[in-house]
Amino acid sequence: MTGLLDHMRTHNTPPRLLAALRALVRKDTLWLIALAALVGVLAGGVVSLMTTATFLAHHLLAPGSGRLSGLTTVNPVRALLVPMCGGLLLGLTSLYLARKTRFRPADPIEANALHGGRMSFRDSLILAGQTILSNGCGASLGLEAGFSQLGAAFGSRIGRQLRMHRADVRLLVGCGAAGAIGAAFDAPLAGAFYAFELIIGSYTFTALAPVALAAICGIGVVHLTGTVLPPVWVATPQGIPLLAYFPIILLGIFAGLVGVMLMRGVTLTEYTFQRLPMPVWMRPALGGLLVGALALISPSVLSSGHMAMRAGLISSPPFMLALGLLGLKALASAISIGSGFRGGLFFASLYLGVLTGAVFAGALAPLAVLPVSVCTIVGMCALAVAVIGGPMTMIFLALETTGSLPLTGAVVVSAIVSSMTVRRTFGYSFATWRFHLRGENIRSGVDVGWMRTLTVERMMRTEVATFPATETVQAARLAFPNQTPRYIILCDEQNHYKGLVENVLFHASRVPETTPLAELVAPDDLALTPTLSLSTAIDTFERLARPALAVVDDDNHILGLLSERYVLRRYAEELERTRRELAGEKYRV
């Protein structure tokens, strides 16, 4: 599809067709829904191709087996060599990319939050390839990062090629992620709410049809290609006694704390690898060797853990075994991310959640309050909420994966409690925590990029009244006989900023004429720089309680003036525009 659009843009006649398609999409929502369906099909194709490629790579480590985490034994030589060689290849590839190209892919959340849905298709393709390599050699990470990255990139590319509105491009990015996650888990509701909660950042009625259809189309593709696993049916009770909700609340708290420790552990492990006296490109090889050594204890730590998760739901491990596997899998996942492998914790968090539920059930065994099957399903949902975020996504995923509708209340309670626990003790999901470590204040895919595009330079007024800072009030009154400027910017002979004076001419009775203008400058006077964002300007106005501030360059030369009234008006206008887009009230022309 993207190749066809590129071809159309390089010839004379096809651009007319491209313009016609753009006009149709802008005028009629049905065409946008059709594009969302196409994006869902492409995302489902991505899931099928990446899954098949990963299965082929798994044969290097375990010939005759497609799912590594379901193995009971593994060849020791292969377990050590294959992850290490895969890590070495990944490190060398990363070294080449760092030297030859600019490679910094923006994931779907970051793209929608900061860049209006703009994603590099080339970078996304490279990231998907690195994810296949990482998972294929046995790194303890999932494929979902590559699934959603490439699926969303298709949506972004199509939207940008058609020059669609910013809100529509962001919607197509969400459709690509919905199709990918829905296809990966055979769970349409989970895929749709993954897009709403994490990628788009909000739910709107107008986005329901495109996102849901994309998820369904993605699932249809994996069913046609035979790359979807059969559903898991877990024997669960028909109802949950009211008194049983107390231990369910405790399990939600426990899972939330385990999730926080996991995220902290990943950061600590990454810091430890950075401190090692070895080249960066060698770190994945060392990480692969360590993961392979852990696989000698239990092969379930390999890859995403999807088969091990399914086995744990069907037949839960005993307390001590579950506790040991929980520690091994958490350590393997932390090492994999910390050493530089590509992938996500979505799949891994599900398996870790099942083990967390089994550990909790084992601790409660003397009380016999909850069946182990209930604890594993509830724990799977609660820990996934803690690590990934998106409570509704994980609630639907747990119910759709296991078919345990009678546990709806228990799953909902555990998800809410886990989310609140993480919010109060940590404040981030894994994705937003990684953004925080990079210095980005992103909490979800809600569009905040427009605030960064509204800089002080774009909003300031360049026609300002300036006057030498060495003059007096009387000189200023004589210099402006027929006008009374509200603000006078003081400067020296080189136009360097010396301060801002407000309403000098309105206070003739209170300000002596012989008063130097420099004495009227506030002690905490501050000037803005042109590159500051709208949010930073608003914070500065609130902190200083000033109605206006001067704008200067790096050499302290005067550039203009910015008033708080104008900034707040522009902020209100952008908020209203964003609200209309979320409500589906934007105009199509």
C-alpha positions as CSV (number, residue, x, y, z in Angstrom):
1,M,0.0,0.0,0.0
2,T,2.8,2.5,0.9
3,G,4.7,1.5,-2.2
4,L,1.6,2.3,-4.3
5,L,1.2,5.6,-2.6
6,D,4.9,6.5,-3.2
7,H,4.5,5.5,-6.9
8,M,1.4,7.7,-7.2
9,R,3.2,10.7,-5.8
10,T,6.1,10.5,-8.3
11,H,4.0,10.8,-11.5
12,N,1.8,13.5,-13.0
13,T,-1.6,11.9,-13.3
14,P,-1.7,9.8,-10.1
15,P,-1.5,12.8,-7.8
16,R,-4.9,13.8,-9.0
17,L,-6.1,10.4,-7.9
18,L,-4.3,10.9,-4.6
19,A,-6.0,14.3,-4.2
20,A,-9.4,12.7,-5.0
21,L,-8.8,10.0,-2.3
22,R,-7.8,12.7,0.2
23,A,-11.0,14.7,-0.6
24,L,-13.1,11.5,-0.1
25,V,-11.6,10.7,3.2
26,R,-12.0,14.2,4.5
27,K,-15.6,14.5,3.4
28,D,-17.0,11.1,4.2
29,T,-16.2,9.2,7.4
30,L,-16.9,5.9,5.7
31,W,-13.7,6.2,3.7
32,L,-11.8,6.8,6.9
33,I,-13.3,3.5,8.2
34,A,-12.3,1.8,5.0
35,L,-8.7,3.0,5.5
36,A,-8.8,1.8,9.1
37,A,-9.8,-1.6,7.8
38,L,-6.9,-1.6,5.4
39,V,-4.5,-0.7,8.2
40,G,-5.9,-3.5,10.3
41,V,-5.3,-6.0,7.5
42,L,-1.7,-4.8,7.1
43,A,-1.2,-5.0,10.9
44,G,-2.5,-8.6,10.9
45,G,-0.1,-9.4,8.0
46,V,2.7,-8.0,10.1
47,V,1.8,-10.2,13.0
48,S,1.7,-13.3,10.8
49,L,5.0,-12.6,9.1
50,M,6.9,-11.7,12.3
51,T,5.5,-14.7,14.1
52,T,6.4,-17.1,11.3
53,A,9.9,-15.6,11.0
54,T,10.4,-15.9,14.8
55,F,9.3,-19.6,14.8
56,L,11.9,-20.3,12.1
57,A,14.6,-18.7,14.2
58,H,13.5,-20.7,17.2
59,H,14.5,-23.9,15.4
60,L,18.1,-22.8,15.8
61,L,17.8,-23.1,19.6
62,A,15.3,-26.0,19.7
63,P,14.9,-27.9,16.4
64,G,11.4,-29.1,15.9
65,S,9.8,-26.7,18.4
66,G,8.2,-23.3,17.6
67,R,7.5,-22.0,21.1
68,L,10.6,-21.9,23.3
69,S,8.9,-21.2,26.6
70,G,7.0,-24.4,26.3
71,L,10.1,-26.6,26.3
72,T,10.8,-28.9,29.3
73,T,14.5,-29.3,28.4
74,V,17.0,-27.5,26.2
75,N,20.4,-28.4,24.7
76,P,23.0,-26.7,27.0
77,V,25.3,-25.8,24.2
78,R,22.5,-24.3,22.1
79,A,21.0,-22.6,25.1
80,L,24.3,-20.7,25.7
81,L,25.5,-20.2,22.1
82,V,22.3,-19.1,20.3
83,P,21.3,-16.2,22.6
84,M,24.9,-15.1,22.8
85,C,25.4,-15.2,19.0
86,G,22.0,-13.5,18.5
87,G,23.1,-10.8,21.0
88,L,26.4,-10.3,19.2
89,L,24.6,-9.9,15.8
90,L,22.2,-7.4,17.3
91,G,25.1,-5.5,18.9
92,L,27.0,-5.3,15.6
93,T,23.8,-4.3,13.8
94,S,23.2,-1.5,16.3
95,L,26.8,-0.3,15.9
96,Y,26.4,-0.1,12.1
97,L,23.2,1.8,12.4
98,A,24.7,4.2,14.9
99,R,27.6,5.0,12.6
100,K,25.9,5.0,9.2
101,T,22.3,6.2,9.8
102,R,20.2,8.2,12.1
103,F,18.2,5.6,13.9
104,R,15.9,6.7,16.7
105,P,12.4,5.3,16.2
106,A,9.5,6.9,17.9
107,D,7.1,4.3,19.2
108,P,3.3,4.8,18.7
109,I,2.7,6.4,22.1
110,E,5.5,8.9,21.6
111,A,4.5,9.6,18.0
112,N,0.9,10.3,18.9
113,A,1.7,12.4,21.9
114,L,4.4,14.6,20.4
115,H,4.5,14.3,16.7
116,G,0.9,14.2,15.5
117,G,1.2,10.5,14.5
118,R,4.4,10.9,12.4
119,M,6.5,7.8,12.4
120,S,9.4,6.7,10.3
121,F,8.5,3.6,8.4
122,R,12.1,2.7,7.8
123,D,13.1,3.0,11.4
124,S,10.0,1.0,12.4
125,L,10.9,-1.8,9.9
126,I,14.4,-1.9,11.4
127,L,13.0,-2.1,14.9
128,A,10.7,-4.9,13.9
129,G,13.7,-6.8,12.5
130,Q,15.6,-6.3,15.7
131,T,12.6,-7.6,17.7
132,I,12.5,-10.7,15.6
133,L,16.2,-11.3,16.1
134,S,15.9,-10.7,19.9
135,N,12.9,-13.0,20.4
136,G,14.2,-15.5,17.8
137,C,17.5,-16.1,19.7
138,G,15.6,-16.6,23.0
139,A,15.8,-13.2,24.7
140,S,13.2,-13.0,27.4
141,L,11.0,-10.4,25.7
142,G,7.8,-10.4,23.6
143,L,7.1,-9.5,20.0
144,E,4.4,-7.0,20.8
145,A,6.7,-4.0,20.5
146,G,7.5,-4.9,16.9
147,F,3.9,-5.8,16.2
148,S,2.5,-2.5,17.3
149,Q,5.4,-0.5,16.0
150,L,5.1,-1.7,12.4
151,G,1.3,-1.9,12.4
152,A,1.1,1.7,13.6
153,A,3.8,2.8,11.1
154,F,1.6,1.6,8.3
155,G,-1.3,3.7,9.6
156,S,1.0,6.7,9.9
157,R,2.5,6.3,6.5
158,I,-0.9,6.0,4.8
159,G,-2.3,9.0,6.7
160,R,0.7,11.2,5.9
161,Q,0.8,10.2,2.2
162,L,-2.9,11.3,1.9
163,R,-2.1,14.5,3.9
164,M,-4.9,13.8,6.3
165,H,-5.7,15.9,9.3
166,R,-3.5,15.5,12.4
167,A,-6.3,13.9,14.3
168,D,-7.0,11.4,11.5
169,V,-3.3,10.4,11.3
170,R,-3.2,9.8,15.0
171,L,-6.4,7.7,14.7
172,L,-4.8,5.5,11.9
173,V,-1.8,5.0,14.1
174,G,-4.1,3.7,16.8
175,C,-5.8,1.5,14.3
176,G,-2.5,-0.1,13.3
177,A,-1.7,-0.8,17.0
178,A,-5.2,-2.2,17.6
179,G,-5.0,-4.5,14.6
180,A,-1.6,-5.7,15.7
181,I,-2.4,-6.4,19.4
182,G,-5.8,-7.8,18.6
183,A,-4.2,-10.2,16.1
184,A,-1.4,-11.1,18.5
185,F,-3.8,-12.3,21.2
186,D,-6.9,-13.1,19.2
187,A,-8.7,-10.5,21.3
188,P,-10.6,-7.8,19.5
189,L,-11.7,-5.8,22.5
190,A,-8.3,-5.9,24.1
191,G,-6.8,-4.7,20.8
192,A,-9.3,-1.9,20.5
193,F,-8.9,-0.7,24.1
194,Y,-5.1,-0.9,23.8
195,A,-5.4,1.7,21.1
196,F,-7.8,3.9,23.1
197,E,-6.0,3.8,26.4
198,L,-2.4,3.7,25.3
199,I,-2.0,4.9,21.8
200,I,-4.8,7.4,21.2
201,G,-5.1,8.3,24.8
202,S,-8.9,8.7,24.9
203,Y,-12.1,6.9,23.9
204,T,-14.5,8.7,21.6
205,F,-17.6,7.3,19.9
206,T,-16.4,8.5,16.4
207,A,-13.2,6.5,16.8
208,L,-15.0,3.3,17.9
209,A,-15.9,2.0,14.4
210,P,-12.4,2.5,12.8
211,V,-10.4,1.1,15.7
212,A,-12.7,-1.9,16.3
213,L,-12.8,-2.7,12.6
214,A,-9.1,-2.6,12.4
215,A,-8.8,-5.0,15.3
216,I,-11.2,-7.4,13.7
217,C,-9.5,-7.2,10.3
218,G,-6.1,-7.9,11.9
219,I,-7.6,-11.0,13.7
220,G,-9.1,-12.2,10.4
221,V,-5.7,-12.2,8.7
222,V,-4.0,-14.3,11.4
223,H,-6.9,-16.8,11.3
224,L,-6.6,-17.0,7.5
225,T,-2.8,-17.6,7.8
226,G,-3.1,-20.1,10.6
227,T,-0.7,-18.2,13.0
228,V,-3.2,-17.9,15.9
229,L,-3.2,-20.2,18.9
230,P,-6.3,-22.0,20.0
231,P,-8.1,-20.4,23.0
232,V,-7.4,-21.4,26.5
233,W,-10.3,-22.7,28.6
234,V,-9.6,-22.5,32.3
235,A,-11.9,-24.3,34.8
236,T,-13.2,-21.6,37.1
237,P,-16.1,-21.3,39.6
238,Q,-19.4,-20.0,38.4
239,G,-19.3,-17.1,40.9
240,I,-17.0,-15.4,43.5
241,P,-18.3,-15.2,47.1
242,L,-18.4,-11.7,48.5
243,L,-15.8,-12.4,51.2
244,A,-13.4,-13.6,48.5
245,Y,-13.0,-10.0,47.2
246,F,-10.8,-9.1,50.2
247,P,-8.0,-11.5,49.1
248,I,-8.6,-10.4,45.5
249,I,-7.8,-6.8,46.7
250,L,-4.7,-8.0,48.4
251,L,-3.6,-9.8,45.2
252,G,-4.1,-6.6,43.3
253,I,-1.9,-4.7,45.7
254,F,0.7,-7.6,45.7
255,A,0.8,-7.7,41.9
256,G,1.1,-3.9,41.7
257,L,4.1,-4.0,44.0
258,V,5.7,-6.8,42.0
259,G,5.2,-4.7,38.8
260,V,7.0,-1.8,40.4
261,M,9.9,-3.9,41.5
262,L,10.1,-5.3,38.0
263,M,10.3,-1.9,36.5
264,R,12.8,-0.7,39.0
265,G,14.8,-3.9,38.4
266,V,14.9,-3.3,34.6
267,T,16.3,0.2,35.2
268,L,18.9,-1.0,37.7
269,T,20.0,-3.8,35.4
270,E,20.3,-1.4,32.5
271,Y,22.4,0.9,34.7
272,T,24.6,-2.0,35.7
273,F,25.3,-3.0,32.1
274,Q,26.2,0.7,31.3
275,R,28.8,0.6,34.0
276,L,30.5,-2.5,32.7
277,P,33.9,-1.9,31.1
278,M,33.0,-3.3,27.7
279,P,31.9,-1.9,24.4
280,V,28.2,-1.1,24.0
281,W,27.9,-3.6,21.1
282,M,29.1,-6.4,23.3
283,R,26.4,-6.0,26.0
284,P,23.6,-8.0,24.1
285,A,26.0,-10.9,23.7
286,L,26.7,-10.9,27.5
287,G,23.0,-10.6,28.2
288,G,22.2,-13.5,25.8
289,L,24.8,-15.6,27.6
290,L,23.2,-14.9,31.0
291,V,19.7,-15.6,29.7
292,G,20.9,-18.8,28.2
293,A,22.4,-19.8,31.6
294,L,19.1,-19.1,33.3
295,A,17.4,-21.3,30.6
296,L,19.4,-24.2,31.7
297,I,17.5,-24.0,35.0
298,S,14.1,-23.5,33.3
299,P,13.5,-23.1,29.6
300,S,10.4,-21.2,30.4
301,V,12.4,-18.0,30.7
302,L,13.2,-18.0,27.0
303,S,11.3,-15.8,24.5
304,S,8.0,-14.2,25.5
305,G,6.7,-16.9,27.8
306,H,3.5,-17.3,25.9
307,M,3.3,-21.1,26.0
308,A,4.5,-21.2,29.6
309,M,1.7,-18.7,30.5
310,R,-0.9,-20.9,28.9
311,A,0.5,-24.0,30.7
312,G,0.4,-22.1,34.0
313,L,-3.3,-21.1,33.4
314,I,-4.3,-24.7,32.7
315,S,-2.2,-26.3,35.4
316,S,-0.8,-23.9,38.0
317,P,2.7,-24.7,39.4
318,P,3.0,-25.3,43.2
319,F,4.1,-22.5,45.5
320,M,7.9,-23.0,45.6
321,L,8.2,-23.7,41.9
322,A,6.1,-20.7,41.0
323,L,8.2,-18.5,43.3
324,G,11.4,-19.7,41.7
325,L,10.0,-19.3,38.1
326,L,8.8,-15.8,39.0
327,G,12.3,-14.8,40.1
328,L,14.0,-16.4,37.0
329,K,11.6,-14.9,34.5
330,A,11.8,-11.4,36.0
331,L,15.6,-11.6,36.1
332,A,15.8,-12.9,32.5
333,S,13.5,-10.1,31.3
334,A,15.4,-7.4,33.1
335,I,18.7,-8.7,31.7
336,S,17.3,-8.9,28.2
337,I,16.1,-5.2,28.2
338,G,19.1,-4.0,30.2
339,S,21.6,-5.5,27.9
340,G,20.1,-4.0,24.8
341,F,17.7,-6.6,23.3
342,R,14.7,-5.2,21.5
343,G,11.2,-6.2,22.6
344,G,8.5,-5.5,25.2
345,L,7.2,-6.7,28.5
346,F,3.6,-7.2,27.4
347,F,3.8,-10.9,26.8
348,A,6.3,-11.4,29.7
349,S,4.1,-9.5,32.1
350,L,1.2,-12.0,31.4
351,Y,3.4,-15.0,32.3
352,L,4.8,-13.2,35.3
353,G,1.2,-12.4,36.4
354,V,0.2,-16.0,36.2
355,L,3.2,-16.9,38.4
356,T,2.4,-14.1,40.8
357,G,-1.2,-15.4,41.2
358,A,0.2,-18.9,41.8
359,V,2.5,-17.6,44.5
360,F,-0.3,-15.7,46.1
361,A,-2.6,-18.8,46.0
362,G,0.2,-20.9,47.5
363,A,0.5,-18.5,50.4
364,L,-3.2,-18.5,51.0
365,A,-3.5,-22.3,50.6
366,P,-4.1,-22.9,54.3
367,L,-7.1,-20.6,54.2
368,A,-8.5,-22.2,51.0
369,V,-10.3,-18.9,50.1
370,L,-9.6,-18.8,46.4
371,P,-9.0,-21.5,43.8
372,V,-5.6,-21.4,42.2
373,S,-7.2,-20.9,38.8
374,V,-8.9,-17.7,39.9
375,C,-5.6,-16.3,41.4
376,T,-3.7,-17.0,38.2
377,I,-6.2,-15.2,36.0
378,V,-6.6,-12.3,38.4
379,G,-2.8,-12.1,38.9
380,M,-2.2,-12.1,35.2
381,C,-4.5,-9.1,34.7
382,A,-3.3,-7.2,37.7
383,L,0.4,-7.5,36.9
384,A,-0.1,-6.6,33.3
385,V,-2.0,-3.5,34.3
386,A,0.9,-2.6,36.7
387,V,3.6,-2.9,34.0
388,I,1.8,-1.9,30.8
389,G,-1.0,0.3,32.0
390,G,-4.4,0.3,30.4
391,P,-6.8,-1.4,32.9
392,M,-9.6,-1.9,30.4
393,T,-7.2,-3.4,27.9
394,M,-6.0,-6.0,30.4
395,I,-9.4,-6.7,31.7
396,F,-10.7,-7.6,28.3
397,L,-7.5,-9.5,27.5
398,A,-7.8,-11.7,30.5
399,L,-11.5,-12.4,29.9
400,E,-11.1,-13.0,26.1
401,T,-8.0,-15.2,26.5
402,T,-9.5,-17.5,29.2
403,G,-13.2,-17.2,28.4
404,S,-13.8,-16.8,32.2
405,L,-16.7,-14.4,32.1
406,P,-17.9,-15.3,35.7
407,L,-14.6,-13.7,36.9
408,T,-15.4,-10.3,35.5
409,G,-15.9,-8.7,38.8
410,A,-12.8,-10.2,40.3
411,V,-10.7,-9.1,37.3
412,V,-12.0,-5.6,37.3
413,V,-11.4,-5.2,41.1
414,S,-7.8,-6.5,40.8
415,A,-7.1,-4.2,37.8
416,I,-8.3,-1.1,39.6
417,V,-6.4,-1.9,42.8
418,S,-3.2,-2.7,40.9
419,S,-3.5,0.5,38.9
420,M,-4.0,2.6,42.0
421,T,-1.2,0.9,43.8
422,V,1.3,1.7,41.0
423,R,0.0,5.2,40.7
424,R,0.4,5.9,44.4
425,T,3.8,4.2,44.8
426,F,5.5,4.7,41.4
427,G,3.4,6.9,39.1
428,Y,4.3,5.3,35.8
429,S,3.7,2.3,33.6
430,F,6.7,0.7,31.9
431,A,6.3,2.6,28.7
432,T,5.9,6.0,30.4
433,W,8.7,5.2,32.8
434,R,11.0,4.7,29.9
435,F,10.0,8.1,28.5
436,H,10.6,9.7,31.9
437,L,14.1,8.3,32.0
438,R,14.7,10.0,28.6
439,G,13.4,13.3,29.9
440,E,10.0,13.2,28.2
441,N,7.0,14.0,30.3
442,I,4.5,11.6,28.5
443,R,1.8,9.8,30.4
444,S,-0.2,8.4,27.4
445,G,-0.8,8.9,23.8
446,V,-2.9,12.1,24.4
447,D,-1.8,14.7,21.9
448,V,0.5,17.2,23.7
449,G,2.7,17.9,20.8
450,W,0.8,21.0,19.8
451,M,2.0,22.6,23.0
452,R,5.6,22.2,21.9
453,T,4.9,23.6,18.5
454,L,3.6,26.8,20.1
455,T,6.8,28.4,21.1
456,V,7.5,31.8,22.5
457,E,9.0,32.9,19.2
458,R,5.7,32.2,17.4
459,M,3.6,34.0,19.9
460,M,5.6,37.1,20.9
461,R,5.0,40.6,19.6
462,T,8.0,42.1,17.9
463,E,6.8,45.7,17.8
464,V,7.7,46.9,21.3
465,A,8.6,50.2,23.0
466,T,12.3,50.3,24.1
467,F,14.1,53.0,26.0
468,P,17.6,53.4,27.4
469,A,17.9,52.0,30.9
470,T,20.1,55.0,32.0
471,E,17.3,57.6,31.6
472,T,14.8,58.8,34.1
473,V,11.0,58.8,34.3
474,Q,10.8,62.3,33.1
475,A,12.8,61.4,29.9
476,A,10.4,58.5,29.3
477,R,7.4,60.8,29.6
478,L,8.9,63.3,27.2
479,A,9.8,60.5,24.7
480,F,6.2,59.3,24.5
481,P,4.2,62.5,24.6
482,N,1.2,61.2,22.5
483,Q,1.0,57.6,23.6
484,T,1.2,55.7,26.8
485,P,2.7,52.3,26.2
486,R,1.8,49.7,28.8
487,Y,5.2,48.2,28.8
488,I,8.6,49.8,28.2
489,I,11.6,47.5,27.7
490,L,14.9,49.0,29.0
491,C,18.1,48.4,27.0
492,D,21.6,49.6,26.7
493,E,23.4,51.0,23.6
494,Q,23.9,47.5,22.2
495,N,20.2,46.7,22.6
496,H,20.9,44.3,25.5
497,Y,18.0,43.7,27.8
498,K,18.1,45.5,31.1
499,G,14.6,45.1,32.4
500,L,10.8,45.6,31.9
501,V,8.9,48.6,33.3
502,E,5.1,48.6,33.4
503,N,2.8,51.6,33.1
504,V,5.4,54.2,33.8
505,L,3.3,57.1,32.4
506,F,0.1,56.0,34.3
507,H,1.7,56.7,37.7
508,A,2.8,60.3,37.4
509,S,1.7,61.3,40.8
510,R,3.4,58.4,42.6
511,V,6.7,58.2,40.7
512,P,9.0,61.2,41.0
513,E,10.3,62.5,37.7
514,T,13.9,62.1,38.7
515,T,13.6,58.4,39.4
516,P,15.9,56.3,37.2
517,L,14.0,53.8,35.1
518,A,16.3,51.0,36.2
519,E,15.0,51.4,39.8
520,L,11.5,50.5,38.6
521,V,12.6,47.0,37.4
522,A,11.4,44.3,39.7
523,P,14.2,42.4,41.6
524,D,13.2,39.1,40.2
525,D,12.8,40.3,36.7
526,L,13.2,37.6,34.1
527,A,13.1,37.3,30.3
528,L,11.9,34.5,28.1
529,T,13.9,32.8,25.3
530,P,12.3,32.2,21.9
531,T,12.6,28.4,22.0
532,L,10.5,28.0,25.2
533,S,7.2,26.1,24.8
534,L,3.7,27.3,25.6
535,S,3.6,25.2,28.8
536,T,6.9,26.6,30.0
537,A,5.8,30.2,29.3
538,I,2.5,29.6,31.3
539,D,4.5,28.2,34.2
540,T,6.8,31.2,34.2
541,F,3.9,33.7,34.2
542,E,2.3,31.8,37.1
543,R,5.5,31.6,39.1
544,L,6.4,35.3,38.7
545,A,2.8,36.7,38.7
546,R,3.7,39.1,35.9
547,P,1.3,40.2,33.1
548,A,4.0,40.3,30.5
549,L,7.7,39.3,29.9
550,A,10.3,40.4,27.4
551,V,11.8,37.9,25.0
552,V,15.6,37.9,24.4
553,D,18.0,35.7,22.4
554,D,21.1,33.9,23.7
555,D,23.2,37.1,23.6
556,N,20.5,39.0,25.6
557,H,19.4,41.1,22.7
558,I,15.7,42.2,22.7
559,L,13.5,40.3,20.4
560,G,10.0,41.1,21.5
561,L,7.3,40.9,24.2
562,L,4.9,38.2,25.3
563,S,1.8,38.8,27.4
564,E,0.1,36.3,29.7
565,R,-3.3,37.3,28.4
566,Y,-2.4,36.3,24.8
567,V,-0.7,33.1,25.9
568,L,-3.8,31.9,27.9
569,R,-6.1,32.8,25.0
570,R,-4.0,30.7,22.6
571,Y,-3.9,27.9,25.1
572,A,-7.7,28.0,25.4
573,E,-8.1,28.0,21.6
574,E,-5.9,24.9,21.2
575,L,-7.7,23.1,24.0
576,E,-11.0,23.8,22.3
577,R,-9.6,22.6,19.0
578,T,-8.4,19.4,20.7
579,R,-11.7,18.9,22.4
580,R,-13.6,19.2,19.1
581,E,-11.2,16.7,17.4
582,L,-11.8,14.2,20.3
583,A,-15.5,14.7,20.0
584,G,-15.4,14.2,16.2
585,E,-16.5,17.8,15.5
586,K,-13.6,18.7,13.2
587,Y,-14.4,20.1,9.8
588,R,-13.6,18.1,6.7
589,V,-12.8,20.1,3.6
